[in-house]
Structure formats: structure tokens, C-alpha cells
Amino acid sequence: MGNNQFNQIAIVGLGYVGLPLCIRFCESDIKVIGLDVDRDKVNSINRGESYIKHIDSALLDKLTSDNKLKASYDFEEIYSCDAILICVPTPLGKDNDPDISYVIETGKSIAPYLNSEETQKKKLVVLESTTFPGTTDEDLRKVLEEVSGLIAGEDFNLAYSPEREDPGRVDHNVKSIPKVMGGYTSECLDKCVELYSIAVDTIYPVSSTKVAEATKLTENIFRSVNIALVNELKMVYEKMDINIWEVIEAASTKPFGYMPFHPGPGLGGHCIPIDPFYLSWKANQVGIKTKFIELAGEINCSMPEYVVGKVTKALSVENKSVHESRILLLGLAYKPNVDDTRESPSFVLIDTLSSNGAIIDYYDPHINVVPKIRKYPELSGKKSVNWDQEILGSYDLVLISTAHDQVNYDELGQWASIIVDTRNVMASVNNPKAKVYIA
């Protein structure tokens, strides 16, 4: 695969998916222009400063200094690029309907610059954002063609290759994770394979963009359904005085036919809480009711309310109510050991407890200040409390939402008065002074 076919590419969206992808292509000797409407991100990258905890600023500084990576908010830069990869958010709307507005707006922004006069090559457009089947070859194609006046498959190539990023993971990365991709035409697929083969070890082409889109949804719906199952089992076994965590550990000794999933206070991350609703919506469009998937979604969405119920019960033992109680939420990120807050159930817990009159603070060793959040703008700028015996001891209750390794749970067990643990981390603490409740 000759790198000369792709001398420079653009990656739109410089978040947890787009920025690692920029780095991987730069490391593969492809010049990258990172595009984003967020000027703070653009300026940070050009200064060589990382805004994502697990990405080293020194690496960004080297890539920008070597002129391999440049960030911009000027989409005219696409003129000089051979490929454009789209890594923008695909959230849910107010009624849990798919919101592909970021994809469509990106399509409108890049379409005027798809003309290949400067490079004399057909440009390749690849959507990486998780979405429902048909987005690429129907919705995105339509806007690209209408705005540009060009024809997909003839004047430019169009493909879909879903991101498989797992922030903070060290055993797999962009290079090592197999890359699924589908093209609008066979030539579109060939060009997509050619591009990603430069930067990724294993390429897995499929027959269409719809198959590739459905693959991504299937991966995450599988996880959503199984997490819903253990969440439901947790509530069932609690009534039987059975510890779900011990059950999972025992079941995991079976070397076949079982895969452990763990309960929690709700789902977080961009994919698992959202993807099932994308498929359910699309299924409804073709007259199919996805009962199983929707039930899993209902169970997972109900978990924060279940946890709040456990908090209420724990406080009532001490003759306290949630109203005016001071509660410290431990862990703001959606998963351990990262600073990623996307769709974190911690925000739902804060919102629900606050609406019930509780006074809420948080502690997270990876998030000193709450970033901008679309759903909860009022929390943006709120600061983490310090890890201090006097501070932790001043709260009526500590609610463990995310189990960061950096937290000293032995100290927590000695300093706090009441702990509601949704992650079973206190099980390894010997003789805590605090009253510990599993949720």
C-alpha cells in the first residue's frame, strides 16, 4: 500500500476518538490536519498541550513541532487533503431519538471542499461516528452530494469504519484493534482499506456501509444487554440475601459458556448507553419492535434511581433524610482511571440527589474541574474536593460511583461515616469504621 496515495488527511472532531486517530496516522508518516469547531482544543493541540489525560502532551508537542500534526477550525484546509475522517458526537435527543445533527453539519462543512482540482485525486470521506444503519450511504451521502454538486462513488469515495476506541486501555490501541469498514461502492471500500492499512494492523472489510454500521451497534448492544442482565440479577439476589459479586466470581471459574459482566449505577461512555436506542429507532422505522433491546435499556436507565433508593435507606438508618444531607460522590468519570465523563451515570446521580434536596460535592483524582456538559451545563466548572480526612469525615454519606485505582479505599473506610458502594471496592477493605452498604 503506497503512502503516496494519502499524503495528508483531515480528521474532523478532536475528542477521545479523533485525537488518538490523528496521532496514529502521524506515527505512520501521514500528515494530519485536525479540524474542530472548539477553538480551545485547536489552540491546545497547536501549543502541544493535551486535554485528554492518557495522551501525553510531549507526544503532541513533538508531532506539531515536526509538522506532522496541525489543528485548525478552518475547513478550507480540506482542499489539500486526500481523505477526511469524521469523528463527531452522535448523541441522543430529548426523546432518546438519534441525533445525527453533528454528522450532517460536518457534511455541510466539508462538502464545499471535496473538489479534487488541487490533488487531482478523488477524495475519500469516512464516517467513524457510531450511528444507525443507513446514515452513511443515505443521510451523509445526500448532504455531501447536494452541497458539493458531486456524486459519491464517481467524484469522491465514501465509506464507514466504526471507531473502537476504549479510553485509558493499555492492552489494545488504535493500531492493534482490528478495523471494520464498508464502502458505498467497491472502489470506495478499496480506498478505505488502502488508507487504514497504513496505520492499522488488521483490516476487516465488509460488504456495505450498513453492515459496518450494524457491526458497531451489535458490539455495544451485546454489552448493554448483558450489563442489564446482571443489574437485574443484582436486584433479585439482594432480595434473597445473595451477594451478586460473589456469584459472578464463582460463575467466572467456568472456562466456557460464560463471560463475566458487572453491575453498576448505570451506563456510561458514548457507546453503550446510546447505541441500543439508535438501533431501536431504526428498527421502528422498518416496522420491527426491539423488545429485548428496549427492556435492557429500561433496566440500565433505572439503575441510578435504584442507587438513590439505597442512599435513602442508608441515611434513614441514621435517622437522616436525603433532603439537606451532605453527600460526596466519589468518581465522576464513566469508567475507572480516565478523565472521560461522556454519559457518566454520576451526573444522573448528582442531578437526582440534588433535586431531592441533597447537598452534593464530588471527588475524582482525574477530574479537577467538571468540563462542559451538554446535558448538565449548571455543573460545568464545579471543582473536586481535596482528599482529606477532615473533609471526607464531614459528609453524611459517600457514594462510590466510579472505582478509580488511585483512591485509597482503606483511608475512605476509616474516614467516612456511611458508604454506599456501587462497585464492590470496599469488599477488599479490612475492618472499615464506616457503615458500608452495597448498591
C-alpha positions as CSV (number, residue, x, y, z in Angstrom):
1,M,0.0,0.0,0.0
2,G,1.7,3.2,-1.1
3,N,1.6,6.0,1.3
4,N,1.9,8.4,-1.6
5,Q,-1.9,8.0,-2.3
6,F,-2.6,9.6,1.1
7,N,0.0,12.3,1.7
8,Q,-2.3,14.4,4.0
9,I,-5.6,13.7,5.7
10,A,-8.1,15.6,7.7
11,I,-9.7,14.3,10.9
12,V,-12.9,16.2,12.0
13,G,-13.6,16.0,15.7
14,L,-10.6,16.1,18.1
15,G,-12.1,14.3,21.1
16,Y,-11.5,10.8,22.6
17,V,-11.8,9.2,19.2
18,G,-10.4,11.8,16.8
19,L,-7.2,12.8,18.6
20,P,-5.8,9.2,19.1
21,L,-6.6,8.6,15.4
22,C,-4.6,11.8,14.5
23,I,-1.6,10.5,16.5
24,R,-1.8,7.0,14.9
25,F,-1.7,8.4,11.3
26,C,1.1,10.8,12.2
27,E,3.1,8.0,13.6
28,S,2.5,6.2,10.3
29,D,4.1,9.2,8.4
30,I,0.9,10.7,7.2
31,K,0.4,14.4,7.7
32,V,-2.8,15.2,9.6
33,I,-4.9,18.3,9.9
34,G,-7.2,18.0,12.9
35,L,-10.4,20.1,12.5
36,D,-12.7,21.1,15.3
37,V,-15.2,23.9,15.9
38,D,-13.9,24.1,19.5
39,R,-11.1,26.7,19.3
40,D,-9.8,25.7,22.8
41,K,-9.0,22.2,21.5
42,V,-7.4,23.6,18.3
43,N,-5.2,26.0,20.2
44,S,-4.2,23.4,22.8
45,I,-3.0,21.0,20.1
46,N,-1.1,23.7,18.3
47,R,0.6,24.5,21.6
48,G,1.5,20.9,22.1
49,E,-0.8,20.6,25.2
50,S,-3.0,17.6,25.7
51,Y,-6.5,18.0,27.2
52,I,-7.0,14.2,27.4
53,K,-5.3,12.7,30.5
54,H,-4.0,9.5,28.9
55,I,-2.5,11.3,25.9
56,D,1.0,12.7,26.6
57,S,1.5,16.4,25.9
58,A,5.1,15.7,25.0
59,L,3.9,13.5,22.1
60,L,1.6,16.2,20.8
61,D,4.4,18.8,21.1
62,K,6.7,16.6,19.0
63,L,4.1,15.9,16.3
64,T,3.3,19.6,15.9
65,S,6.9,20.6,16.1
66,D,7.8,18.1,13.3
67,N,4.9,19.5,11.2
68,K,3.1,16.1,11.2
69,L,0.1,17.4,13.1
70,K,-1.7,20.7,12.7
71,A,-5.1,21.7,14.3
72,S,-7.4,24.1,12.7
73,Y,-11.0,25.3,12.7
74,D,-10.8,26.4,9.0
75,F,-12.5,23.7,6.9
76,E,-10.9,25.1,3.8
77,E,-7.8,23.1,4.8
78,I,-9.6,20.1,3.3
79,Y,-8.7,21.3,-0.2
80,S,-5.2,20.0,0.4
81,C,-6.3,16.7,1.9
82,D,-6.7,13.3,0.3
83,A,-9.1,11.9,2.9
84,I,-11.5,13.3,5.5
85,L,-12.3,11.1,8.6
86,I,-15.4,12.2,10.6
87,C,-15.3,11.6,14.3
88,V,-18.0,13.8,15.7
89,P,-20.6,13.0,18.5
90,T,-23.8,11.2,17.8
91,P,-25.8,11.7,21.0
92,L,-29.5,11.1,21.8
93,G,-32.2,13.7,21.5
94,K,-34.6,14.6,24.3
95,D,-36.9,11.7,23.5
96,N,-34.0,9.2,23.1
97,D,-34.1,9.6,19.3
98,P,-30.9,9.6,17.4
99,D,-29.3,13.0,16.9
100,I,-27.0,12.9,13.8
101,S,-27.0,16.7,13.5
102,Y,-23.3,16.8,14.1
103,V,-22.7,14.4,11.3
104,I,-25.0,16.4,8.9
105,E,-23.4,19.7,9.9
106,T,-20.0,18.3,9.4
107,G,-21.1,17.0,6.0
108,K,-22.2,20.5,5.1
109,S,-18.9,22.0,6.3
110,I,-16.6,19.6,4.3
111,A,-18.7,19.3,1.1
112,P,-17.6,22.6,-0.5
113,Y,-14.0,21.4,-0.4
114,L,-14.4,18.0,-1.9
115,N,-13.4,19.2,-5.3
116,S,-10.2,17.4,-6.2
117,E,-8.7,20.0,-8.5
118,E,-5.7,20.6,-6.2
119,T,-4.8,17.0,-5.6
120,Q,-6.2,15.5,-8.9
121,K,-7.5,12.6,-6.9
122,K,-10.9,11.5,-5.7
123,K,-11.1,12.4,-2.0
124,L,-12.2,9.7,0.5
125,V,-14.7,10.6,3.1
126,V,-15.0,8.1,6.0
127,L,-17.6,8.3,8.8
128,E,-16.4,6.8,12.1
129,S,-19.1,8.1,14.4
130,T,-21.4,5.4,15.8
131,T,-24.8,5.6,14.2
132,F,-27.8,3.6,12.8
133,P,-27.5,1.6,9.5
134,G,-28.1,3.8,6.5
135,T,-26.6,7.0,7.9
136,T,-23.5,6.9,5.6
137,D,-25.0,6.0,2.2
138,E,-28.3,7.8,2.8
139,D,-28.1,10.8,5.1
140,L,-24.4,11.8,4.9
141,R,-24.2,11.0,1.1
142,K,-27.2,13.1,0.4
143,V,-25.9,16.2,2.1
144,L,-22.4,15.8,0.6
145,E,-23.9,15.5,-2.9
146,E,-26.4,18.3,-2.5
147,V,-23.9,20.8,-1.2
148,S,-20.9,19.8,-3.3
149,G,-22.7,19.0,-6.6
150,L,-20.5,15.9,-6.8
151,I,-21.6,12.3,-7.0
152,A,-20.5,9.7,-4.4
153,G,-18.6,6.8,-5.9
154,E,-17.8,8.8,-9.0
155,D,-16.4,12.2,-7.9
156,F,-15.4,11.2,-4.3
157,N,-15.3,8.0,-2.3
158,L,-17.5,7.3,0.7
159,A,-17.1,4.7,3.4
160,Y,-17.9,3.9,7.0
161,S,-15.4,2.5,9.6
162,P,-16.6,2.5,13.2
163,E,-14.4,3.6,16.0
164,R,-13.4,1.1,18.6
165,E,-11.7,3.4,21.0
166,D,-11.6,2.4,24.7
167,P,-10.1,5.4,26.6
168,G,-7.3,4.5,29.0
169,R,-6.9,0.9,27.9
170,V,-3.3,-0.2,27.6
171,D,-3.5,-3.7,26.2
172,H,-5.2,-2.6,22.9
173,N,-4.9,0.6,20.9
174,V,-5.8,2.2,17.6
175,K,-3.0,0.3,15.8
176,S,-3.8,-3.2,17.2
177,I,-7.6,-3.2,17.3
178,P,-9.0,-4.8,14.0
179,K,-10.7,-2.2,11.8
180,V,-14.1,-3.0,10.3
181,M,-15.1,-1.0,7.2
182,G,-17.6,-0.9,4.4
183,G,-17.8,1.2,1.3
184,Y,-20.6,2.8,-0.7
185,T,-19.1,1.1,-3.8
186,S,-16.3,-1.5,-4.2
187,E,-13.9,1.3,-5.2
188,C,-14.8,3.3,-2.1
189,L,-14.1,0.2,0.0
190,D,-10.7,-0.4,-1.7
191,K,-9.6,3.2,-1.0
192,C,-10.8,2.9,2.6
193,V,-8.8,-0.3,3.0
194,E,-5.8,1.3,1.4
195,L,-5.9,4.3,3.8
196,Y,-6.3,2.4,7.1
197,S,-3.8,-0.3,6.1
198,I,-1.2,2.3,6.5
199,A,-2.0,2.8,10.2
200,V,-3.8,-0.3,11.5
201,D,-2.5,-3.8,11.8
202,T,-5.7,-5.7,10.9
203,I,-8.3,-4.7,8.3
204,Y,-11.7,-6.4,8.1
205,P,-13.7,-5.3,5.0
206,V,-17.5,-6.0,4.9
207,S,-20.0,-5.8,2.1
208,S,-21.6,-2.4,2.8
209,T,-21.6,0.6,5.0
210,K,-24.8,-0.7,6.6
211,V,-23.1,-3.9,7.6
212,A,-20.3,-1.9,9.2
213,E,-22.7,0.4,11.0
214,A,-24.7,-2.6,12.3
215,T,-21.5,-4.3,13.4
216,K,-20.7,-1.4,15.8
217,L,-24.2,-1.3,17.2
218,T,-24.2,-5.1,17.7
219,E,-20.9,-5.0,19.7
220,N,-22.2,-2.4,22.1
221,I,-25.8,-3.8,22.4
222,F,-24.3,-7.1,23.4
223,R,-22.6,-5.4,26.3
224,S,-25.7,-3.3,27.2
225,V,-28.0,-6.4,27.3
226,N,-25.5,-8.4,29.5
227,I,-25.0,-5.5,31.9
228,A,-28.8,-5.1,32.1
229,L,-29.0,-8.8,33.0
230,V,-26.5,-8.6,35.9
231,N,-28.1,-5.4,37.1
232,E,-31.5,-7.2,37.2
233,L,-29.9,-10.2,38.9
234,K,-28.3,-7.9,41.5
235,M,-31.7,-6.6,42.5
236,V,-33.2,-10.1,42.5
237,Y,-30.4,-11.6,44.5
238,E,-30.4,-8.8,47.0
239,K,-33.9,-9.8,48.0
240,M,-32.6,-13.3,48.5
241,D,-29.6,-12.1,50.6
242,I,-27.2,-13.3,48.0
243,N,-24.1,-11.2,47.0
244,I,-24.1,-10.8,43.2
245,W,-20.4,-10.1,43.2
246,E,-19.6,-13.4,44.8
247,V,-21.9,-15.1,42.4
248,I,-20.2,-13.5,39.4
249,E,-16.7,-14.5,40.7
250,A,-17.9,-18.1,41.2
251,A,-19.5,-18.3,37.7
252,S,-16.3,-16.9,36.1
253,T,-14.5,-20.1,37.1
254,K,-16.3,-21.9,34.3
255,P,-13.9,-22.0,31.3
256,F,-16.6,-22.0,28.6
257,G,-20.1,-20.7,28.0
258,Y,-19.9,-17.8,30.4
259,M,-18.5,-14.2,30.2
260,P,-18.5,-12.0,33.3
261,F,-20.2,-8.7,33.3
262,H,-20.6,-6.5,36.3
263,P,-23.4,-4.4,37.7
264,G,-23.2,-0.7,38.4
265,P,-25.0,2.6,39.0
266,G,-25.9,3.0,35.3
267,L,-24.2,3.0,32.0
268,G,-21.6,5.5,30.8
269,G,-19.4,6.2,27.9
270,H,-20.5,7.3,24.4
271,C,-21.5,3.9,23.1
272,I,-23.2,1.5,25.4
273,P,-25.9,3.9,26.8
274,I,-26.7,5.3,23.3
275,D,-26.3,2.6,20.7
276,P,-29.3,0.4,21.7
277,F,-31.6,3.4,21.1
278,Y,-30.1,4.1,17.7
279,L,-30.9,0.5,16.6
280,S,-34.4,0.6,18.3
281,W,-35.3,3.8,16.5
282,K,-34.1,2.4,13.1
283,A,-35.9,-0.9,13.7
284,N,-39.1,1.0,14.4
285,Q,-38.7,2.8,11.1
286,V,-38.9,-0.6,9.3
287,G,-41.8,-1.9,11.5
288,I,-39.8,-4.0,14.0
289,K,-40.2,-3.7,17.7
290,T,-37.0,-4.4,19.6
291,K,-38.5,-5.6,22.8
292,F,-35.3,-7.3,24.2
293,I,-33.1,-4.3,23.5
294,E,-35.5,-1.8,24.8
295,L,-36.1,-3.8,28.0
296,A,-32.3,-3.8,28.6
297,G,-32.3,0.0,28.1
298,E,-35.0,0.4,30.6
299,I,-33.2,-1.6,33.2
300,N,-29.9,0.2,32.8
301,C,-31.6,3.6,32.8
302,S,-33.4,2.7,36.1
303,M,-30.2,1.9,38.0
304,P,-29.4,5.5,39.2
305,E,-32.9,5.6,40.8
306,Y,-32.2,2.2,42.4
307,V,-28.9,3.6,43.8
308,V,-30.6,6.7,45.1
309,G,-33.0,4.3,46.9
310,K,-30.1,2.6,48.6
311,V,-28.7,6.0,49.6
312,T,-32.1,7.0,51.1
313,K,-32.3,3.7,53.0
314,A,-28.7,4.0,54.3
315,L,-29.4,7.6,55.6
316,S,-32.7,6.6,57.2
317,V,-30.8,4.0,59.4
318,E,-29.1,7.1,61.0
319,N,-32.5,8.9,61.2
320,K,-31.4,11.2,58.3
321,S,-33.1,12.1,55.1
322,V,-31.6,12.9,51.7
323,H,-33.0,16.4,52.0
324,E,-30.2,18.7,53.3
325,S,-27.8,15.7,53.7
326,R,-24.2,16.4,52.6
327,I,-23.2,13.7,50.2
328,L,-19.9,13.2,48.5
329,L,-19.9,11.4,45.2
330,L,-16.7,9.5,44.6
331,G,-15.8,9.2,40.9
332,L,-17.1,11.5,38.1
333,A,-15.7,9.6,35.1
334,Y,-17.8,6.9,33.4
335,K,-15.1,4.3,33.9
336,P,-12.0,3.8,36.2
337,N,-8.7,5.6,35.7
338,V,-9.7,8.0,32.9
339,D,-11.0,11.6,32.8
340,D,-13.8,10.8,30.3
341,T,-17.2,12.0,31.6
342,R,-19.3,11.1,28.5
343,E,-22.7,9.9,29.5
344,S,-21.4,9.2,33.0
345,P,-24.2,7.9,35.4
346,S,-22.5,10.1,38.1
347,F,-24.2,13.1,36.6
348,V,-27.6,11.5,36.8
349,L,-26.9,10.6,40.4
350,I,-25.9,14.2,41.2
351,D,-28.9,15.6,39.4
352,T,-31.4,13.2,41.1
353,L,-29.9,13.6,44.6
354,S,-29.8,17.4,44.2
355,S,-33.4,17.5,43.1
356,N,-34.2,15.6,46.3
357,G,-32.6,18.4,48.3
358,A,-29.2,16.9,49.0
359,I,-26.0,19.0,49.0
360,I,-23.6,17.3,46.6
361,D,-19.9,17.5,46.1
362,Y,-17.6,15.2,44.3
363,Y,-14.1,13.8,44.4
364,D,-12.3,12.5,41.3
365,P,-8.5,12.2,41.2
366,H,-8.6,12.5,37.3
367,I,-11.1,15.4,37.0
368,N,-10.2,18.5,39.0
369,V,-12.9,20.6,37.3
370,V,-16.2,19.5,35.7
371,P,-15.8,20.1,31.9
372,K,-18.6,21.5,29.6
373,I,-21.5,19.1,29.6
374,R,-24.4,19.5,27.2
375,K,-27.0,17.8,29.5
376,Y,-25.9,19.4,32.8
377,P,-24.4,22.8,32.0
378,E,-25.0,24.0,35.5
379,L,-22.3,21.6,36.8
380,S,-19.6,22.9,34.4
381,G,-16.8,24.4,36.4
382,K,-17.6,22.7,39.7
383,K,-14.3,21.6,41.4
384,S,-13.4,18.4,43.1
385,V,-12.9,18.5,46.8
386,N,-9.5,17.6,48.3
387,W,-8.7,14.1,49.6
388,D,-8.5,14.9,53.3
389,Q,-9.7,13.2,56.4
390,E,-11.5,16.2,57.9
391,I,-13.2,16.9,54.6
392,L,-14.3,13.3,53.9
393,G,-15.4,13.0,57.5
394,S,-17.7,16.0,57.2
395,Y,-20.1,14.3,54.8
396,D,-23.2,12.4,55.9
397,L,-22.6,9.8,53.2
398,V,-20.0,8.9,50.5
399,L,-21.4,7.3,47.3
400,I,-18.9,5.4,45.3
401,S,-19.9,5.7,41.6
402,T,-16.5,5.0,39.9
403,A,-13.8,2.8,41.2
404,H,-10.5,4.6,40.4
405,D,-7.4,2.7,41.4
406,Q,-5.8,5.9,42.6
407,V,-8.3,6.2,45.5
408,N,-7.2,4.9,48.9
409,Y,-10.2,2.9,50.0
410,D,-8.6,1.9,53.3
411,E,-8.5,5.6,54.2
412,L,-12.0,6.1,53.0
413,G,-13.2,3.2,55.1
414,Q,-11.7,4.8,58.2
415,W,-12.7,8.5,57.5
416,A,-16.2,8.2,56.2
417,S,-19.3,7.5,58.4
418,I,-21.6,5.9,55.7
419,I,-20.5,4.5,52.4
420,V,-22.8,3.3,49.6
421,D,-20.7,1.2,47.3
422,T,-21.9,0.5,43.7
423,R,-18.6,-1.1,42.6
424,N,-17.8,-3.5,45.4
425,V,-14.5,-1.9,46.0
426,M,-15.0,-1.8,49.8
427,A,-15.1,-5.6,49.9
428,S,-11.3,-5.7,49.9
429,V,-11.0,-3.2,52.8
430,N,-10.5,-4.8,56.2
431,N,-12.5,-3.6,59.2
432,P,-13.7,-0.2,57.9
433,K,-15.1,2.1,60.6
434,A,-17.7,3.3,58.1
435,K,-21.0,1.5,57.7
436,V,-20.8,0.1,54.2
437,Y,-23.9,-0.7,52.0
438,I,-23.6,-2.5,48.7
439,A,-25.7,-1.0,45.9
